Amino acid sequence: MLLLRLKGLNPFEARRTIRKYATARPGTSRLAELREQREAPTFVPFPIEPVDRMKEELWSPNGAIAMNYLMGRGFEEETLNYFDVGFSSKKNMTIVPMHDPDGILVGFIGRSILEKEFKNSDNLPKSKTAWNFHRARRHGETVIVCESSFDAMRIHQAGYPNVVALLGGHFSEFHKEQLSKTFSRIIIMTDFDKRGNPRPNCRRCFNLPAGADGVKCVGHRPGRDLGWSIVKGMPNKRIFWAAYDDECVYPHGAKDAGDMTDEEIRTCLKNAVSTLAYTRWAVEDADLLVAS
């Protein structure tokens, strides 16, 4: 309890810290500390003034079009305030701030309200930390992993603040290290997207352990592929997949959390299935299951 209060650790982090010092050999703790410091990613603080300015603009008359867009996506005012969502009328984009693991502002994610276009702040450290990680780590040993900040905000709004977004389909070594050290249980709620068209000279297929010979790309499903990258990258973790019921991944053909109601999101998380159970489904594009 002392570690939880003094250092703001969740129970899993506290137990991990205690085990580390209990099993450390004399003279090795300082070496391990220096190694962790050397390998830790570095973050450059981002000025807060433009982010504050864009947040004010969202709530001004100039932001009415963006507010209508966000409300149309199912967001409540409380959620928009909590995540300091803003709007740039000059760029016609909504913005969502991003922070490092200690909660320091390091940039923002920009999304067009007319088309699905993104323009982030320069050098946004997407591969160095997960979006919302600094908040999620305070809410226990389980983390929900999705792809976009908007999906994570909807999951938070449904009552699950222990959610992070990887901001794309890449699961980096930094992501793996942070999730591994901080959480004991992971629920995958990445996109349930259709398989894309096969690609010649597909880098992902050519990077398979078996080599390129005889490998033919059949197309990929980025959201599901991301989930499997997490499973393969952390074999010792308890990993589950969000599922609407024992025959359906997401309801009414939804692609992601943004396509669901808050109640549907809650149902998918409460009914999450193990990786073994999900594998037995052998879900493919021909089996896009739809709940009535």
N, C-alpha and C positions, 0 to 999 in steps of 0.2 A: 504493500500500500504506500510505503514511503517513496519508492521510485515513481509510482503512478502520480503522486501529488507533486513531488519536487521537479521531476523531469518531463511530466506530461506524457508518459509512456502508456500504451495500452497494455493489457495483461500479458499478451504474447511477447511484446518487446521487453517487459520487465523480467519475465522468466528467462528470456534469452540472455539478457544482461547478467542476471545472477549466475546462470550456468557458465557464461564466459569467464567470469572472475573466479568462480569456484573451481574450475578445471585448469586455470592458467598456471603454468610453471613459473617459478621465480625467474625474473629477468626477461620474460617473453612479452609481458603486457605492454611495455613501452614500445617494443619493436612492432607488435601488432597494431598499436595505436598509430604509429608513424606510417605503416603500410596503408592503413585505411585512409589517413589524411592525404597520402600521395595519390591514391586511386580515386578519391572522391571528386565528383564533377565540380567545376567552378561555375558560378552564376554572376551575371552582371546586373546590378539593380537598374530598374527602368524608372524614369521620372514619373511621379504620380500625377503631376498637374494635367497633362493631356487626358489621362484616364478619368480624372475627376470632372474635367470640362465636358467630356463626352457623356458621362453619366448625367450631368445636369441637363445636357441637351436632350437626352431621351425623355426627360420629364417636363420639358418645355413644349410650347406649341409647335416648335420646329420638329419635335420628335413624334408627332401624332401618327405619321405614316408607319414609323418603326414600331411604335407601341401597338398599333392595330395588327401588324405583322406578327409580333411576339405573342399577343393574346390569341391570335389565330392558330398559333402552334401549341396552345394549351398552357402557356405560362401564366402564373398568378403574379400580382404585383409584389407580394412578399418575396417570391423567388427571385425576381429581377433585382430587387433591392439587396437581397442577401448576397448575390454574386456580383454586385456592382456593375451590372450590364449597362452599356452606354450606346450612343448613336452618333455617327458622324454624318451630318447632312451633306457635307462637301463630297464625301466618298459614297454616300448613300448606303452605309454599312452599319450593322450592329457590331459592337465589340464586347468581348468578355475578357477580363483580366486573367493573367496567368501568374502563378507564384512559385517560388522554389520550395523545397521541403520544409524550410523554416518559416514560410509565409511572407517572404520578401517579394515584392512585385518585380517581375522580370520581363514583362511584355504583355501583349494582348493578341487575341484571335479576332480577326475581322471577317464578317460574313455579309455578303450582299443580300438585300431584302427583295431584290427582283429576280435574281438567278442564283444558282448554287455556285457562287464564286467566293473564294477566300483570299484575303490579303492580310497576313499577319505582320506584326511589328518585326523589324529587322532582327535577325539572329535569334528568333524565338527558340528556346532550348527544348524542343519537343522530344528529342531522344534522351535528354538528361534526367527528366522527371515526368511523372504522370500529372495531368491536370487535376487539380483538387486534392492531390496527395496530402498536402499539409493539413487539410481539414479531415479527410477520411481516416487518417491514422489515429485520430482522437476518439473514434467511435467503435472500438473493439477489435477483435481478432479476424473478423471476416471483411473482405473487400469485394466489391462488385466492379468488374472491369467492362467498360464499353469503349466506343471509338471516338465519339464527338463530345464536345463540351455541352452542346444542347441536349444530347441524350442523357448525359450525366446530371444536368440540371433537372430534367424531367424525373429521373429516378430519385433524386434528392427530394423533389416536391412530393413524390408518392410516399415518402416517409423513410427513405433509406439514404442517410447522409454519408454512409461509408462507401462512396462510389468514386472511382477515378476514370479518366478518359485518356487513352493513349494517343489521341489526335492523329489517327491514321492506322495503317495496317502494319506498322513496324514495331516489333517487340525487341527493344535494345537490351544490352547487357546492364545498363543502368536501371532500366525498368525492372529487370529480373532481380537485381540485387536489392533494390528498394522494397519490392513486394515480398521477396523471400525473407528479409530481415524483419519486416513489420507485421506480416499477417500469417496466420496458420491455415486459413480457409479462403478459397477464391471462388467466386461465382462469375462465370463468363456470360455476359449479355451483349456480345458483339452483334453486328448486323447479320441477319439471315437473308443474304442476298443471292440472287440467281448467278449461276455460273457464267462467267464472261466467255467471249469467243477465244478459241485456241490461238496461241501466238507463236509464230516461227521464232526459233532461237530464244525461247523463253528463258530468262535468267534464273527464274525460280526452279524450273524443271532441270536445267543444266547444273544447278547447284545441289541436286540430290546426292546423297552419299554414294549411290551406285554409279554415278557418273552420267555423262550425256549419252553414251551409246545405248540405242534402243529406246530412249526416253522420248515420248511424244506428248506435247502439251495438249491437254483436253479442256483448257480453260480453268479459271480459278474463281473462287468465291472468297474475296478478301476478308470479310468478317469472320467466316468460319476458319479460314486459314490462320488468321490471327489467334483465334481460340486454340487451335492445335499447336501453334508456336508456344503459347503459354503452357500447355500441357507438357510438351516435350522439354521445355526449358526448366520446368520445376517439377521433376518426377516425384519428389518427396512431399509435395503439398497435397492437401485435400481439395480437389478441384471439382466443381459442379457446373452444370449448364442450365441457364434459365429455361424454363419450359412451362407452357400454359397448362398442359395436362400430360398424361402418359401416352398420348398419341399425337400431340401437337406442340411444335416449338413455340411459335408466336401466333396469336389469334388473328382471324380474318385476313390472312396473308400479309400481316404487318412485317415490315423490313427491320424496324428497330424500335426502341422505346418511344421515339418521337411520334410513331404511328399509333400508339396505344393510349388508352385512358389511364389515369392513375391507378384505378382498381385493377386493370389488366396487367399493369406493371407489377403490382403487389402479388397478384396471382402467379405470374411467371417466376418471381423470386421465391415465393413460399414453396412452389412445386419443383424447384431446381433438382435435376437428376445428376447422378454421378457420371463420370466419364465413361465407366463401363456400360451403364445403361444407355447413355447417348450413343455409344459406339454400336451397340446392338440394334439400334434403330436403323442404322445405315441410311441416314437421311440424304437423299440426292434431289436434284432439281425435279425429277419426275415425281417425287414424293412430297412436294410442297404442301404440307398438311394445313388445312383450314378448319378452324373451329366454327361451329354454327352459332 
